[in-house]
Amino acid sequence: MKTTCARKGKRICVSILILPVFLLSIPQARSEPRHLQRNKGEWPQKIVSLAPAYTETLIELGLKDRIMGVTPFSDYLEETRDMERVGFYTQPSLEKIVSLRPDLVLVADYVGQASISKALERLGIKVVVFRHRGVKGIFEMVEEIGRLGDKWKEARNLLKEMEEVIDEVKRKVKGLERPRVYVEIGYNPLFTAGKDSHIDDLIEIVGGENIAKEIDKPYPRISQEFIIQKDPQVIILPYMGRGYTKESVKKRSGWENISAVRNDRIYDDIGTQAIAIASPNLILKGLPELAKRIHPEVKDF
């Protein structure tokens, strides 16, 4: 699948791994603080990104030329074709990262990257880890990367565009019935998106009700009995090309009476990057795509 990060004309095609109150605390676009003003040489010029969300954001903000290395998880991005690979997301290579002599490494808040983060810090290499979850965390990531890369104006414009998409979607679904939604991010065993995940936030924004919203884990393992009992009206399968299609879901034992199955409201055509990667494009592209599936009665998302 050939994709691009460009927003104007070609937004990234997106396929897994994303409450009214939280939106009130989303950082608002504002003027650049005086304390962020630095000389050009003080800004990072050689950046290694260990998560595709960071890579997408760097590219969106015009920092592509500063990216020295990425993981293969970013291979769906055309812009990364000639970039150095520094090992898998789950186990990056310390030796490879150090060989690139980065002055900034963006590390994922993932247990598999914790040791890399500590090792880099011991070597005196600047490390930034984004620990906030949900859609709010995406806004904070954009703001911070814009600050780190001296791209405050670009970050401000991007944040404004993201806010506008959210506001527009919320306006269009206001007052509509909120169907129960199940997003399957893993099968055999079954995993879904729970509290504090960006997918849970997305479902709330587009006017749905996440069947796992009460589970106090971002990506909990669940049982078939749990899904059947919750009786989702919409099922979203974001992992394209993994053999789990809407037709295979219909054949699962005991699922024939689930509302989404009976009414043929199973969607396997969104794609992983669209609602799985917590980047700006998750909002710019993924949010409207999810809204179309949950509220097909609204024709102009």
ABEGO torsion letter per residue (X at the ends): XBBBABABGBBBBBXXXXXAAAAAABBBBBBBBAAABBBAAABBABBBBABAAAAAAAAAAGAAAABABBBAAAAABAAAAABBBAEBAABBBAAAAAAAGBABBBBBBBAAAAAAAAAAAAAGBBBBBBABBEAAAAAAAAAAAAAAAGAAAAAAAAAAAAAAAAAAAAAAABGBBBBBBBBBABBOBBBBBBBGBAAAAAAAAAGBBBAAAABBBABBBBBAAAAAAAGBABBBBABBGAGBBAAAAAABBGAAABAAAAAGBBBAAAEAAAAABBBAAAAAAAAAAAAAAABAABAAX
